[in-house]
Amino acid sequence: MAIVYQKTKGLQDTELHYCPGCHHGIAHKLIAEVMDEMGILDDAIGICPVGCSVFAYKYFNCDMQGAAHGRAPANASAIKRLLPDSPVFTYQGDGDLASIGVAEIVHAAMRGEKFTTFFINNGIYGMTGGQMAPTTLIGQKATTCPSGRTVEQAGRPIHMAEMLSTLEGVAYSTRVCLTDIPNIMKAKKAIRKAFEMQMAKKGFTFVEILSACPTNWGLSPIKSLDWIKNDMIPVYPLGDIKDIDKEVAKDA
């Protein structure tokens, strides 16, 4: 019998702890598949800080390093400088990266540290109880803003991919989602490009992934997909925001 699908060697044979409808599992699968297909799995080093992905070291079948909340970019910077030929990535949520760790990610990007960050943006704090995050949408309800986020009280949501793209050290900044097969395939392509540009030593690479959190959104998995399409994407548009390869080709 022909094998139509085989689980990637990039993931360990362990049951995921994520909630039903959560997109962390899909993101893990894509990153693991890309590392396996590129042949970089044995040398890859991942860093997972605090958040829903705190147990990612149990799932990725490569060397993994834990980090304090928000500090994954600092760990990644040190590891990449010590092992410049190893593929290094951080896997971070929006509360971790865009709030407590915003200084670390901004300065790592500014310095052009040659690692890749996968930024899971579900617009809310997941692990700690559904509090408002820097990425929470205007009007979106959370445990710390039960009537919905307002501009007057909390300002507007932060656009990390756009903000980081303004820094000279960034080689690639893009935003993808995981709502359906076409978008999943685009996300995988972006993940591969980020690793390829890192290994070519072109600079810091950043992939923002819009993801569902049905538990803290109070929605079913199916309705969560609709919410991403109808509510999140208009605020966080998909596509490449900065790609120095395209800029060089355009100038040539």
Phi and psi in degrees as a GROMACS rama.xvg file:
@    title "Ramachandran Plot"
@    xaxis  label "Phi"
@    yaxis  label "Psi"
@TYPE xy
-70.2063  140.487  ALA-2
-87.5892  115.556  ILE-3
-89.5249  -28.2017  VAL-4
-149.425  138.527  TYR-5
-136.672  134.54  GLN-6
-60.492  136.815  LYS-7
-64.6172  147.903  THR-8
-72.0009  -9.61956  LYS-9
-75.4815  -10.8721  GLY-10
-115.812  142.385  LEU-11
-77.5053  159.326  GLN-12
-84.3272  68.7162  ASP-13
-133.083  138.933  THR-14
-70.5889  131.916  GLU-15
-72.5315  149.846  LEU-16
-95.0841  -1.08815  HIS-17
-70.3996  156.079  TYR-18
-68.6535  156.662  CYS-19
-58.2215  132.735  PRO-20
87.8136  -8.17825  GLY-21
-69.9931  144.37  CYS-22
-93.1482  0.0128332  HIS-23
-57.5453  -40.8692  HIS-24
-61.35  -41.0042  GLY-25
-66.5349  -43.26  ILE-26
-61.2602  -44.3942  ALA-27
-56.0273  -47.2893  HIS-28
-59.666  -45.692  LYS-29
-65.0644  -45.1428  LEU-30
-62.6027  -43.4221  ILE-31
-65.2936  -41.9489  ALA-32
-62.1808  -43.5517  GLU-33
-63.084  -45.2973  VAL-34
-61.6846  -41.4429  MET-35
-63.8826  -47.6586  ASP-36
-66.5461  -31.9798  GLU-37
-81.7489  -9.91046  MET-38
74.4073  25.2792  GLY-39
-109.328  5.03734  ILE-40
-59.7043  -42.298  LEU-41
-66.8744  -23.7585  ASP-42
-104.101  -8.70704  ASP-43
-70.848  147.334  ALA-44
-133.601  122.323  ILE-45
-109.739  151.063  GLY-46
-124.511  123.658  ILE-47
-121.207  122.975  CYS-48
-91.7861  -156.839  PRO-49
-79.05  146.181  VAL-50
141.962  -171.519  GLY-51
-59.4176  -27.2875  CYS-52
-89.4754  16.2313  SER-53
-61.6138  -24.1004  VAL-54
-98.6207  18.0008  PHE-55
-58.9639  -25.6521  ALA-56
-63.0698  -19.1484  TYR-57
-79.2847  -16.9498  LYS-58
-108.626  -42.4643  TYR-59
-75.761  134.429  PHE-60
-93.9664  52.8859  ASN-61
-144.06  174.447  CYS-62
-62.631  134  ASP-63
-130.74  147.407  MET-64
-128.351  130.242  GLN-65
-79.7389  156.108  GLY-66
-141.631  153.998  ALA-67
-64.1292  161.277  ALA-68
-55.5254  118.706  HIS-69
83.9185  -5.93863  GLY-70
-99.1928  8.57882  ARG-71
-56.1944  -40.867  ALA-72
-61.2645  -32.952  PRO-73
-67.2342  -44.6123  ALA-74
-61.1334  -45.5861  ASN-75
-63.0125  -39.0765  ALA-76
-59.8241  -45.2153  SER-77
-65.9479  -45.5194  ALA-78
-64.0507  -43.6996  ILE-79
-66.0502  -36.5293  LYS-80
-69.9879  -34.1341  ARG-81
-75.7469  -33.996  LEU-82
-127.186  71.1977  LEU-83
-63.1224  -20.06  PRO-84
-95.2688  -0.613797  ASP-85
-91.4159  137.9  SER-86
-71.2673  126.399  PRO-87
-124.321  136.048  VAL-88
-141.398  150.128  PHE-89
-109.198  148.127  THR-90
-126.01  107.307  TYR-91
-134.708  146.847  GLN-92
-90.4946  176.083  GLY-93
-72.9913  -35.8927  ASP-94
-65.2203  -40.3786  GLY-95
-69.0583  -51.7742  ASP-96
-80.8237  -44.5604  LEU-97
-88.2736  -7.5011  ALA-98
-117.197  -88.219  SER-99
-66.0518  -26.9872  ILE-100
-106.435  17.3678  GLY-101
-64.255  -36.1179  VAL-102
-64.7648  -41.4085  ALA-103
-63.8211  -44.0166  GLU-104
-71.5895  -38.1052  ILE-105
-63.656  -45.7716  VAL-106
-74.3743  -32.845  HIS-107
-64.1147  -42.7787  ALA-108
-66.2979  -41.5787  ALA-109
-61.5526  -38.609  MET-110
-75.7353  -12.2132  ARG-111
72.1921  33.4957  GLY-112
-58.0967  134.791  GLU-113
-91.8233  59.7376  LYS-114
-128.693  173.905  PHE-115
-114.986  137.407  THR-116
-114.047  129.44  THR-117
-105.178  115.234  PHE-118
-107.461  107.528  PHE-119
-87.5072  108.93  ILE-120
-107.664  103.458  ASN-121
-113.199  11.6214  ASN-122
70.2653  18.5536  GLY-123
-164.339  156.936  ILE-124
-75.7  120.276  TYR-125
-88.882  -57.2384  GLY-126
-68.4253  -33.8666  MET-127
-93.2283  1.92509  THR-128
125.374  16.0803  GLY-129
79.2467  30.6653  GLY-130
-75.0823  163.56  GLN-131
-64.7232  136.378  MET-132
-110.742  169.986  ALA-133
-60.9994  -20.1305  PRO-134
-98.165  -1.97115  THR-135
-58.9976  135.682  THR-136
-74.6892  156.876  LEU-137
-63.5619  128.482  ILE-138
89.5784  -15.5501  GLY-139
-70.9231  134.863  GLN-140
-88.0277  144.528  LYS-141
-146.715  170.753  ALA-142
-65.2668  -25.117  THR-143
-98.0495  -1.3711  THR-144
-145.317  71.3091  CYS-145
-61.7395  -19.5228  PRO-146
-94.907  -2.71117  SER-147
108.575  147.16  GLY-148
-67.4412  138.913  ARG-149
-121.473  152.078  THR-150
-64.5033  -40.2607  VAL-151
-62.1956  -39.9077  GLU-152
-87.4687  -38.813  GLN-153
-128.603  4.79283  ALA-154
72.4487  -170.392  GLY-155
-97.4597  158.312  ARG-156
-62.1696  145.416  PRO-157
-86.6024  139.306  ILE-158
-104.911  93.8216  HIS-159
-66.634  -43.742  MET-160
-61.7929  -41.1264  ALA-161
-69.1772  -42.4539  GLU-162
-63.4664  -47.4535  MET-163
-66.3339  -29.5151  LEU-164
-63.3868  -19.4613  SER-165
-77.9446  -10.9234  THR-166
-88.364  136.379  LEU-167
-63.2779  -27.1348  GLU-168
-75.3474  -8.99527  GLY-169
-86.7206  125.173  VAL-170
-94.0423  -29.9498  ALA-171
-151.811  126.968  TYR-172
-139.544  123.093  SER-173
-144.646  163.741  THR-174
-131.979  131.34  ARG-175
-132.496  174.103  VAL-176
-141.28  174.436  CYS-177
-127.974  36.7308  LEU-178
-81.1575  -22.7822  THR-179
-158.628  174.282  ASP-180
-59.904  -47.193  ILE-181
-57.1832  -42.1932  PRO-182
-71.6526  -32.8739  ASN-183
-63.7107  -40.6277  ILE-184
-67.8735  -37.1725  MET-185
-64.827  -38.6264  LYS-186
-63.5047  -42.4958  ALA-187
-62.7816  -40.2123  LYS-188
-62.3767  -41.1989  LYS-189
-66.3096  -40.3534  ALA-190
-61.4276  -43.5664  ILE-191
-63.7681  -43.9536  ARG-192
-61.6205  -40.1768  LYS-193
-61.4444  -44.0477  ALA-194
-66.0813  -42.3049  PHE-195
-60.9927  -42.7655  GLU-196
-69.2058  -34.7792  MET-197
-62.8857  -47.6517  GLN-198
-67.779  -23.218  MET-199
-84.1419  2.85591  ALA-200
60.4146  40.0066  LYS-201
-88.4056  -14.5324  LYS-202
138.548  -167.318  GLY-203
-73.9612  136.7  PHE-204
-124.551  141.993  THR-205
-138.85  123.288  PHE-206
-120.692  111.148  VAL-207
-90.2796  129.975  GLU-208
-120.446  110.576  ILE-209
-70.1602  126.692  LEU-210
-135.263  156.434  SER-211
-90.0064  144.936  ALA-212
-134.365  71.7505  CYS-213
-54.5852  -37.3641  PRO-214
-60.7761  -52.043  THR-215
-83.6831  -18.6279  ASN-216
-78.9977  -19.3296  TRP-217
71.876  31.4713  GLY-218
-125.342  160.317  LEU-219
-73.8314  160.677  SER-220
-54.743  -39.9077  PRO-221
-67.8056  -46.1581  ILE-222
-67.0119  -26.2644  LYS-223
-65.6552  -37.1451  SER-224
-63.3336  -42.1712  LEU-225
-63.9849  -36.1065  ASP-226
-66.4176  -39.5593  TRP-227
-60.6791  -47.5853  ILE-228
-65.5221  -44.5244  LYS-229
-89.9841  -25.5136  ASN-230
-115.427  -45.9064  ASP-231
-76.0181  -47.9136  MET-232
-62.0544  -36.8371  ILE-233
-60.9604  -29.6868  PRO-234
-86.628  -38.7007  VAL-235
-117.122  83.491  TYR-236
-62.5519  143.829  PRO-237
-80.3795  157.769  LEU-238
121.251  171.03  GLY-239
-71.5225  131.794  ASP-240
-102.329  -35.2851  ILE-241
-146.768  131.17  LYS-242
-147.156  103.312  ASP-243
-66.6194  -23.0596  ILE-244
-63.0089  -42.7149  ASP-245
-68.4885  -36.4019  LYS-246
-65.4035  -40.6767  GLU-247
-66.3947  -42.8425  VAL-248
-63.2117  -37.5205  ALA-249
-66.9866  -37.2029  LYS-250
-79.1261  -18.6235  ASP-251
